[in-house]
Amino acid sequence: MLYCDRQYLLIRFNHKEYGINIDFIVNLMDYIVIDYHKYNAPFMSEELDEFEATRNNDIRLVIPLFLLKKLKLHPLTLGLYPISLGKSQYSHYQIKQEKTKHHSLIYCHSGNGTLDYKGRIREVKRGDLVIISPDSDYNFQTIADNQNQKTKAIYWINFEGSLAIDFAMRLLMKMDDGLAHVGIISSVLADFDSILALGSRGYTATNVIHAVHVLQQTLSNLALQLRLSSFNSSSKFDIEAVESLMRNNLHQELSLETLAHYSQLSIFHFSKKFKELTDTSPIQHFINMKIQRACSQLDNSNETIKQIADNLGYSDPYYFSRLFKKVIGMSPKQYRDSGHK
């Protein structure tokens, strides 16, 4: 396959189509990229200088075929794994794909661009996230800014695996046709850089498995941030304030009415919003906090089970024990006797 635009002359060996056994070449380099500017592109010298200055900071990592075969089979990686990824700081950057089998992710760290996807052309701004589903065509390109050309930074990654759809859906359910704003998240940037460093660390089993799990962590983190930002943009409900109220009152009971009144919501709307964020009911969340405190006291004090129950607002130690066992899976006595086994 031959692809040419004004930036690159790009040649890819279609070794599968012709059955040529050149895996040993592809394992080292899936693409051969020839700088096309110097010979044919009528660029101005300033643009060429910018390209030369910024491309040294660009990274593109294509996972070798021998490694992809192992990732698809290994029990610790078959669920989700990258097939290619990169980072670009070039002000004229474009990603164009047609009906691929993988999911694609683009994270705009700085600058802005346009996304042509599903018949819509939309602006992608700093802190925006893009997810493209398989079997889809899309075109993403950065928007040139003559006053700020050298601050573009785009992270991208293509991934697949038996759990890829599940991970992607956790993101897409809070996105508008694959586009949403998550903001600049330092931990996500660090995770992307960590995965990209796989190329310099080497393709050992330990390094690759770690990179795969970092990718899973990154997607989970992004899904959480999308959920929080989506909720906060449509509601004044402050989950952190409610949890702080719970922590400060573990020594007593808190009714659903009290929690709803504190949030200035009806019981119905409070319970609904709380469960949207925590996947559990307010009272069960409060009980879980109490049991967590009980575990800490059982581990770090000599107080009796009755005293611990009293500390948490339970006058009946037998009821407390039944509640504890329902949450933890063993009685308070069994938990204490087990030590840290």
C-alpha positions in Angstrom: 0.0 0.0 0.0 1.3 3.5 -0.9 0.1 6.6 0.8 1.4 10.1 0.0 0.5 13.5 1.2 2.5 16.8 1.5 4.2 15.7 4.7 5.3 12.1 4.0 5.8 9.5 1.4 4.6 6.4 3.3 5.2 2.9 2.2 3.7 -0.1 4.0 4.5 -3.8 3.2 1.2 -5.7 2.6 2.9 -9.0 3.5 -0.3 -10.8 4.4 -1.9 -10.2 1.0 0.9 -11.7 -1.0 1.9 -14.3 1.6 5.5 -13.1 1.7 7.4 -14.1 4.8 8.9 -10.9 5.8 7.8 -10.9 9.5 11.4 -10.4 10.6 11.3 -7.0 8.8 7.9 -6.0 10.1 8.9 -6.9 13.6 11.5 -4.3 13.4 9.7 -1.6 11.4 6.1 -1.8 10.2 6.5 1.3 8.2 9.2 3.0 6.2 8.8 6.7 6.3 10.7 8.9 3.9 10.9 12.6 4.4 9.2 13.9 1.3 9.6 17.6 2.1 13.2 18.1 1.0 12.7 16.7 -2.5 9.2 17.6 -3.8 7.1 19.6 -1.3 7.0 23.3 -2.1 7.2 24.3 1.6 8.4 27.7 2.8 11.7 27.4 4.8 10.0 28.5 8.0 7.5 25.6 7.9 10.2 23.1 7.1 12.3 24.4 10.0 9.3 24.0 12.3 8.8 20.4 11.1 12.4 19.6 11.7 12.3 21.0 15.2 9.1 19.3 16.3 9.3 15.9 14.7 12.2 15.0 17.0 9.7 15.2 19.9 7.1 13.0 18.1 6.8 9.4 19.1 5.1 6.6 17.1 5.2 3.1 18.5 3.8 0.2 16.4 3.6 -3.1 18.3 5.5 -5.8 16.4 3.6 -8.7 14.9 5.3 -11.3 17.0 4.3 -9.4 20.1 0.7 -8.9 19.0 0.3 -12.7 18.6 1.4 -13.2 22.2 -0.8 -10.4 23.5 -3.9 -12.0 21.9 -3.2 -15.2 23.7 -1.7 -14.4 27.1 -4.3 -14.5 29.9 -3.0 -11.2 31.4 -3.2 -9.2 28.2 -5.8 -10.8 25.9 -8.6 -8.6 27.3 -7.1 -5.3 26.2 -3.8 -4.3 24.5 -2.4 -1.6 22.3 -1.6 -2.2 18.7 -0.1 1.3 18.0 0.2 4.6 19.8 2.0 7.9 19.6 2.4 11.5 20.6 2.7 14.4 18.2 3.7 18.0 18.8 3.6 18.9 15.1 1.2 21.8 14.4 0.0 20.3 11.1 -0.9 16.8 12.2 -3.6 14.5 10.7 -4.9 11.1 11.6 -7.2 9.4 8.9 -8.5 5.9 9.1 -11.0 3.8 7.3 -13.0 0.9 8.8 -10.3 -0.5 11.0 -10.9 -3.5 13.4 -9.6 -1.6 16.5 -10.8 1.2 18.7 -9.0 4.5 18.4 -8.4 7.1 21.1 -7.2 10.7 20.8 -6.5 12.9 23.7 -5.8 16.6 23.1 -3.3 17.9 25.6 -2.9 21.3 24.0 -3.9 23.1 20.9 -7.1 22.2 19.0 -8.3 20.4 15.9 -11.3 19.2 13.9 -12.9 15.8 13.9 -14.8 14.5 10.9 -16.8 11.5 12.2 -20.3 10.1 11.5 -21.2 12.9 9.1 -20.3 15.7 11.6 -17.4 18.0 11.7 -16.6 19.2 15.2 -13.9 21.2 17.0 -11.6 19.3 19.4 -10.2 21.5 22.1 -7.6 21.3 24.8 -8.6 18.6 27.3 -11.0 16.8 24.9 -11.1 13.1 24.4 -12.1 11.2 21.2 -13.1 7.5 21.0 -13.7 6.0 17.6 -15.4 2.6 17.3 -14.3 -0.2 14.9 -15.5 -0.2 11.3 -15.8 3.6 11.2 -14.2 6.2 9.0 -12.8 9.4 10.6 -10.5 12.2 10.0 -8.8 14.2 12.7 -6.4 17.1 12.1 -4.9 19.9 14.2 -5.7 23.5 13.4 -2.7 25.6 12.6 -2.1 28.6 14.9 0.6 30.9 13.6 1.1 32.5 17.0 1.3 29.2 19.0 2.5 26.6 16.6 4.8 24.7 18.8 2.5 23.9 21.7 0.4 21.3 20.0 0.4 17.9 21.8 -1.8 15.1 20.7 -1.7 11.6 22.3 -3.3 8.7 20.3 -3.6 5.0 20.8 -5.3 2.2 18.9 -6.4 -0.8 21.0 -8.2 -4.1 20.8 -8.9 -7.2 22.8 -11.8 -9.3 24.1 -12.7 -6.5 26.6 -12.0 -3.6 24.3 -15.7 -3.0 23.6 -16.5 -3.1 27.3 -13.8 -0.5 28.1 -14.9 1.7 25.2 -18.5 1.6 26.2 -17.7 2.8 29.6 -16.4 5.9 27.9 -18.8 6.2 25.0 -21.9 6.2 27.3 -20.9 9.6 28.6 -19.7 11.0 25.2 -21.4 12.8 22.3 -20.7 10.5 19.3 -17.2 9.8 20.6 -16.3 13.3 21.7 -16.2 14.7 25.3 -14.3 17.1 27.5 -12.3 15.5 30.4 -9.8 18.3 31.1 -6.1 17.9 31.6 -5.5 15.0 33.9 -1.8 14.7 35.0 -2.1 11.0 35.9 -3.5 10.2 32.4 -0.6 12.1 30.8 1.8 10.2 32.9 0.2 6.9 32.0 0.4 7.6 28.3 4.1 8.5 28.6 4.7 5.3 30.5 3.1 3.2 27.8 5.0 5.1 25.1 8.3 4.3 27.0 7.7 0.7 26.2 9.7 1.1 23.0 12.8 2.2 24.9 12.3 -0.3 27.8 12.2 -3.3 25.5 9.6 -5.9 24.7 10.1 -8.2 27.7 7.1 -10.0 29.2 7.2 -7.9 32.4 7.4 -4.6 30.5 4.6 -5.4 28.1 2.2 -6.8 30.8 2.8 -3.7 32.8 2.1 -1.4 29.8 -1.1 -3.3 29.1 -2.3 -2.8 32.7 -1.4 0.9 32.6 -3.6 1.2 29.5 -6.5 -0.5 31.4 -5.9 1.9 34.3 -5.9 4.9 31.9 -9.2 4.0 30.3 -10.8 3.3 33.6 -9.6 6.7 34.9 -10.9 8.5 31.9 -14.3 6.8 32.3 -14.4 7.9 35.9 -13.5 11.5 35.0 -16.2 11.5 32.3 -18.8 10.3 34.7 -17.9 12.9 37.3 -17.7 15.8 34.8 -21.0 14.7 33.2 -22.7 14.6 36.5 -21.2 17.8 37.9 -22.2 19.7 34.7 -25.8 18.8 35.1 -26.2 18.9 38.9 -25.1 20.9 41.9 -25.0 17.7 43.9 -21.8 17.5 45.9 -20.8 13.9 46.6 -17.7 14.8 48.4 -19.6 16.9 50.9 -22.1 14.1 51.5 -19.3 11.6 52.1 -17.6 14.0 54.5 -20.9 14.3 56.4 -21.0 10.5 56.6 -17.4 10.2 57.8 -18.0 12.8 60.5 -21.0 10.9 61.8 -19.9 7.3 61.9 -20.6 7.2 65.6 -24.4 7.6 65.0 -27.2 6.8 62.6 -27.9 9.0 59.6 -31.3 8.6 58.0 -32.0 9.0 54.3 -34.2 12.0 55.1 -31.2 13.7 56.9 -28.9 13.1 54.0 -31.4 14.3 51.4 -32.2 17.4 53.4 -28.4 18.2 53.7 -28.2 18.0 49.9 -31.3 20.1 49.5 -33.0 17.4 47.4 -36.0 15.2 47.7 -35.3 11.7 49.0 -36.1 10.3 45.5 -33.7 12.6 43.6 -31.0 12.3 46.2 -31.0 8.5 46.2 -31.0 8.5 42.4 -28.1 10.9 42.0 -26.1 9.2 44.8 -26.5 5.8 43.1 -25.5 7.2 39.7 -22.1 8.2 41.2 -21.4 5.3 43.6 -23.4 2.3 42.2 -24.9 1.8 45.6 -27.6 3.3 47.8 -26.7 6.1 50.3 -27.5 4.0 53.4 -25.5 1.0 52.1 -22.6 3.4 51.4 -22.8 4.7 54.9 -22.9 1.2 56.3 -19.8 0.2 54.3 -18.0 3.2 55.8 -18.9 2.1 59.2 -17.7 -1.5 58.6 -14.5 -0.2 57.2 -13.9 1.8 60.4 -14.8 -1.3 62.4 -12.1 -3.3 60.5 -9.6 -0.7 61.4 -10.5 -0.8 65.1 -10.5 -4.6 65.2 -7.0 -4.5 63.7 -5.5 -1.7 65.8 -7.2 -1.7 69.2 -8.1 -4.1 72.0 -11.6 -2.8 72.3 -14.3 -5.5 72.6 -16.7 -6.1 69.7 -19.5 -4.5 71.9 -17.4 -1.4 72.4 -16.7 -1.1 68.7 -20.3 -1.5 67.9 -21.2 1.2 70.4 -18.6 3.5 68.8 -20.4 3.1 65.5 -23.8 3.8 66.8 -25.0 0.1 67.1 -26.5 -0.6 70.5 -27.1 -4.2 69.7 -23.7 -6.0 69.2 -25.4 -9.1 67.7 -27.1 -6.9 65.0 -23.7 -5.3 64.4 -22.0 -8.7 64.0 -24.6 -9.9 61.5 -24.2 -6.7 59.5 -20.4 -7.0 59.6 -20.6 -10.6 58.3 -22.9 -9.6 55.5 -20.4 -7.0 54.3 -17.1 -8.7 55.0 -18.0 -12.4 54.8 -17.0 -13.3 58.3 -17.9 -12.3 61.8 -16.0 -9.6 63.7 -14.4 -12.2 65.9 -13.3 -14.3 62.9 -11.9 -11.2 61.3 -9.9 -10.3 64.4 -8.7 -13.9 65.0 -7.6 -14.2 61.4 -5.0 -11.4 61.9 -3.9 -10.3 58.4 -4.3 -13.6 56.7 
